[in-house]
Amino acid sequence: MSKPFDEIHQVEMAIKAAQRTVGNATMNMDPDQLETATKAIEAAKDQLNSAYKHEMSKEFIDYSSGLIQKLEHQVEEAKD
């Protein structure tokens, strides 16, 4: 496997993990789960930033960034 493919896969997995965590946290509205969801989103952002160093399509980066922004919005709405 090539390095960019590995990075893309890692970003996708981090976003999927964040999506599951956010989904559970927003359904339960548990403050601890919301904090865990926030950390999962940060981990996905870090993974995307790490992958950004490799040659990736702008579309992939934009799509991934958009998903992360939606997750952040969901958690912020749940915290309010």
Backbone bond lengths (Angstrom), bond angles and torsions (degrees), N, CA, C in turn:
res aa  C-N    CA-C-N  psi(-1)  N-CA   C-N-CA  omega(-1)  CA-C   N-CA-C  phi
1 M - - - 1.451 - - 1.513 110.21 -
2 S 1.288 114.60 144.76 1.454 118.65 179.65 1.522 110.23 -85.72
3 K 1.295 115.60 157.07 1.460 121.54 -178.26 1.533 112.43 -59.94
4 P 1.337 120.36 -46.71 1.469 118.94 178.93 1.524 112.41 -60.48
5 F 1.328 117.57 -37.96 1.464 119.23 178.05 1.516 110.52 -63.37
6 D 1.328 117.32 -43.62 1.463 121.09 177.85 1.519 110.67 -59.24
7 E 1.310 116.57 -42.53 1.465 120.82 -180.00 1.527 111.14 -64.76
8 I 1.315 116.97 -42.86 1.463 120.76 178.02 1.526 109.58 -61.01
9 H 1.310 116.02 -45.34 1.461 120.47 179.78 1.534 110.86 -61.18
10 Q 1.311 117.01 -41.30 1.468 120.92 179.55 1.533 111.01 -64.50
11 V 1.320 116.70 -40.24 1.465 120.58 177.75 1.524 109.41 -63.42
12 E 1.321 116.43 -46.90 1.464 120.16 -179.63 1.523 110.74 -59.72
13 M 1.313 117.72 -43.31 1.462 121.21 -179.54 1.529 111.37 -66.32
14 A 1.316 117.36 -39.89 1.464 120.90 178.97 1.525 110.73 -64.99
15 I 1.328 116.67 -40.15 1.466 120.06 178.87 1.529 110.44 -67.69
16 K 1.318 117.50 -42.04 1.470 120.61 178.24 1.528 110.82 -61.68
17 A 1.318 116.86 -41.50 1.464 120.52 177.94 1.525 110.30 -63.44
18 A 1.323 116.53 -42.03 1.467 120.50 178.31 1.528 110.55 -64.63
19 Q 1.327 117.40 -40.11 1.465 120.37 178.77 1.525 111.04 -60.84
20 R 1.322 117.24 -44.62 1.470 120.67 179.16 1.525 110.62 -63.56
21 T 1.319 116.30 -43.76 1.456 121.14 -178.14 1.527 110.98 -65.41
22 V 1.320 116.46 -43.52 1.465 120.70 178.47 1.524 109.82 -64.16
23 G 1.322 116.82 -43.08 1.464 120.23 179.21 1.521 111.92 -58.20
24 N 1.322 116.69 -47.36 1.470 120.50 178.61 1.525 111.37 -63.95
25 A 1.308 116.56 -43.41 1.460 120.92 -176.84 1.522 111.78 -66.25
26 T 1.324 116.99 -40.77 1.469 118.95 -177.76 1.524 111.55 -76.06
27 M 1.315 118.14 -25.29 1.465 119.58 175.24 1.526 110.75 -73.08
28 N 1.309 117.04 -38.76 1.460 121.53 -177.22 1.526 113.46 -89.11
29 M 1.323 116.01 -22.59 1.469 122.26 -178.58 1.540 112.15 55.13
30 D 1.317 115.58 32.06 1.458 122.04 178.34 1.523 108.63 -84.81
31 P 1.336 117.58 124.72 1.472 119.98 -178.59 1.531 113.86 -55.90
32 D 1.332 117.25 -38.11 1.465 119.66 179.14 1.521 111.07 -66.86
33 Q 1.331 116.63 -40.36 1.465 119.98 178.19 1.523 110.85 -68.34
34 L 1.324 117.48 -35.08 1.468 120.25 177.07 1.528 110.35 -64.92
35 E 1.324 116.58 -37.11 1.468 120.24 177.18 1.528 110.51 -67.71
36 T 1.322 116.19 -40.39 1.465 120.51 176.37 1.526 110.26 -62.85
37 A 1.327 116.55 -39.35 1.465 120.82 178.11 1.524 110.74 -63.74
38 T 1.326 116.14 -40.21 1.463 120.38 177.59 1.530 110.39 -61.19
39 K 1.306 116.76 -41.04 1.466 120.90 178.57 1.528 110.95 -66.89
40 A 1.327 117.33 -37.95 1.471 120.73 178.25 1.527 110.44 -65.01
41 I 1.322 116.21 -37.85 1.470 120.06 177.44 1.524 109.77 -65.42
42 E 1.319 117.04 -42.75 1.465 120.87 178.34 1.525 110.75 -62.15
43 A 1.329 116.73 -38.67 1.462 120.36 177.94 1.531 110.62 -64.22
44 A 1.330 116.55 -39.74 1.467 120.40 177.74 1.531 110.39 -65.41
45 K 1.318 116.91 -40.44 1.471 120.83 177.30 1.525 110.60 -62.42
46 D 1.320 115.99 -44.77 1.466 120.40 179.26 1.522 110.68 -60.86
47 Q 1.332 116.13 -41.64 1.464 120.70 179.82 1.531 110.02 -64.24
48 L 1.328 116.56 -41.87 1.465 120.41 178.41 1.524 110.27 -64.52
49 N 1.317 117.37 -43.13 1.464 120.46 178.57 1.522 111.59 -62.84
50 S 1.315 116.73 -38.02 1.466 120.92 177.14 1.533 110.36 -65.72
51 A 1.308 116.18 -42.01 1.468 121.22 -178.68 1.528 111.33 -70.85
52 Y 1.302 116.60 -25.12 1.464 121.87 -178.34 1.530 111.53 -59.10
53 K 1.324 116.76 -24.54 1.464 121.71 -179.67 1.529 111.66 -66.29
54 H 1.327 115.92 -23.88 1.457 120.78 -179.35 1.524 108.96 -93.11
55 E 1.285 115.06 158.94 1.461 119.09 -179.65 1.527 109.25 -71.37
56 M 1.314 114.45 109.86 1.463 120.79 178.25 1.504 108.40 -130.01
57 S 1.305 114.16 157.36 1.458 117.73 -179.60 1.526 110.07 -70.13
58 K 1.292 114.72 146.55 1.460 120.84 177.16 1.521 109.73 -61.46
59 E 1.323 116.33 -35.09 1.459 120.73 -179.62 1.526 111.05 -61.84
60 F 1.338 116.47 -43.63 1.460 120.08 179.23 1.519 111.06 -63.46
61 I 1.316 116.08 -44.80 1.462 120.51 -179.74 1.525 110.33 -63.88
62 D 1.326 117.08 -44.63 1.462 120.68 179.57 1.526 111.47 -63.53
63 Y 1.327 115.49 -43.96 1.466 120.18 179.95 1.534 110.56 -62.42
64 S 1.313 116.58 -47.03 1.465 121.12 -179.65 1.521 111.20 -63.70
65 S 1.319 116.62 -42.67 1.465 120.70 178.14 1.523 110.92 -61.98
66 G 1.322 116.03 -40.43 1.462 120.61 178.26 1.517 112.07 -62.67
67 L 1.319 116.91 -42.77 1.473 120.30 177.79 1.527 110.56 -61.81
68 I 1.310 116.14 -44.23 1.464 120.58 -179.49 1.528 110.16 -63.42
69 Q 1.310 117.52 -41.72 1.465 120.57 178.47 1.529 111.32 -62.26
70 K 1.323 117.24 -40.37 1.467 120.65 177.73 1.524 110.93 -63.01
71 L 1.333 116.33 -41.37 1.457 120.25 178.46 1.530 111.04 -64.26
72 E 1.319 116.32 -41.44 1.466 119.99 177.59 1.522 110.39 -60.74
73 H 1.322 115.83 -42.74 1.468 120.51 -179.84 1.532 110.64 -62.71
74 Q 1.318 116.66 -43.35 1.466 120.61 178.99 1.522 111.25 -58.38
75 V 1.319 116.32 -46.09 1.458 120.07 -178.18 1.526 110.31 -67.12
76 E 1.312 117.61 -42.08 1.466 120.38 179.19 1.524 111.24 -61.94
77 E 1.328 116.56 -41.57 1.470 120.70 177.62 1.523 110.27 -63.12
78 A 1.303 117.09 -39.76 1.469 120.98 -179.46 1.532 111.42 -68.69
79 K 1.329 116.73 -32.90 1.457 120.37 -179.41 1.529 112.34 -74.03
80 D 1.330 116.44 -26.02 1.483 119.66 -178.07 1.496 113.36 -73.59
